[in-house]
Amino acid sequence: MVGFITFTHFKVKNAKPVENSKKIITLGNKNFKLALKKEVLLVDFWAPWCGPCKMVAPVLNEIAETETDITIGKVNVDHNQDLAKRYKVRNIPTMLIFKNGVEVGRIVGVKSKRAIISEVRSATA
């Protein structure tokens, strides 16, 4: 359908859910604008059935715990398709980098901790 985003579900066999760090914010329509007020915000668009999303989750947990100047939020695309559409998220995981409420970069796919931090630092410099 034109105008709708659909995500193909690929389930990972025996994949266990990864608990989010307490420092990661769960985002949706109600609190997304408020989160944009953070100086540096990294937003992960993900889904619970997405294997690559499960691979990047522990990396984001580590970043949330060690990089105090980067706020990390997560948007479940199954529950927030309108946010995914608004930000033209076509693949997951996609991480959007915001500086003072303005999108300054995006990371698509699974990346290492070092690569994600490097891209966030470059985009927000």
Secondary structure as GFF3:
##gff-version 3
##sequence-region A 1 125
A	DSSP	beta_strand	24	27	.	.	.	ID=ss1
A	DSSP	alpha_helix	32	35	.	.	.	ID=ss2
A	DSSP	beta_strand	40	46	.	.	.	ID=ss3
A	DSSP	alpha_helix	51	66	.	.	.	ID=ss4
A	DSSP	beta_strand	71	76	.	.	.	ID=ss5
A	DSSP	alpha_helix	81	86	.	.	.	ID=ss6
A	DSSP	beta_strand	94	99	.	.	.	ID=ss7
A	DSSP	beta_strand	102	108	.	.	.	ID=ss8
A	DSSP	alpha_helix	113	124	.	.	.	ID=ss9
###
